[in-house]
Amino acid sequence: MSGFTAWLLRHVADEGAIGEFARAAAADPDWPQGPDRLQTFAHHLESGGATRATLQNLTDAWIRYASR
């Protein structure tokens, strides 16, 4: 596994919003494995009725991922 999902799952033990988001993604059996685009993950969350806070956590995580 590579890309955003692999990066995110390395943060499951982190404190704060990124760690919480990573744990939720790890527990989601339908979490997308790709393609590695922000919209892929946003669409998945939106189709599940995600809150604005969850979508913001995704965006924050994506920014950290993309800036590595």
C-alpha positions in Angstrom: 0.0 0.0 0.0 1.3 3.4 -0.9 0.1 7.0 -1.3 -2.2 8.9 1.0 -3.8 5.9 2.7 -0.4 4.4 3.7 0.8 7.8 4.9 -2.4 8.3 6.9 -2.3 4.9 8.5 1.2 5.7 9.9 -0.5 8.3 12.0 -3.0 6.1 13.9 -1.1 6.5 17.2 -0.9 10.3 16.9 -2.7 12.6 19.3 -5.0 15.2 17.9 -7.3 15.5 14.8 -4.9 13.7 12.4 -4.6 10.7 14.6 -8.3 10.6 15.2 -9.0 10.8 11.5 -6.4 8.1 10.8 -8.0 5.7 13.3 -11.4 6.3 11.7 -10.0 5.6 8.3 -8.3 2.4 9.6 -11.7 1.2 11.0 -13.6 1.9 7.8 -13.7 -1.3 5.7 -14.7 0.7 2.6 -11.9 3.2 2.9 -10.7 3.9 -0.7 -7.2 2.6 -1.7 -7.1 5.0 -4.6 -6.8 6.7 -6.9 -4.5 9.0 -4.8 -6.5 12.2 -5.2 -8.1 14.3 -2.5 -11.4 14.1 -4.3 -11.4 10.3 -4.1 -11.4 10.5 -0.3 -13.7 13.5 -0.1 -16.3 11.7 -2.2 -16.1 8.6 0.0 -16.7 10.7 3.1 -19.4 12.9 1.6 -21.3 9.8 0.4 -21.3 8.6 4.0 -22.7 11.8 5.3 -19.4 13.2 6.8 -19.5 16.3 8.9 -17.8 19.5 7.9 -15.2 18.8 10.7 -14.4 15.4 9.2 -14.0 16.9 5.7 -11.7 19.6 7.2 -9.7 16.9 8.9 -9.3 15.2 5.6 -8.1 18.5 4.0 -5.7 19.1 6.8 -4.3 15.6 6.5 -4.0 15.9 2.8 -2.1 19.2 3.1 0.4 17.6 5.5 0.7 14.5 3.2 1.2 16.6 0.0 3.8 18.8 1.7 6.0 16.0 2.9 
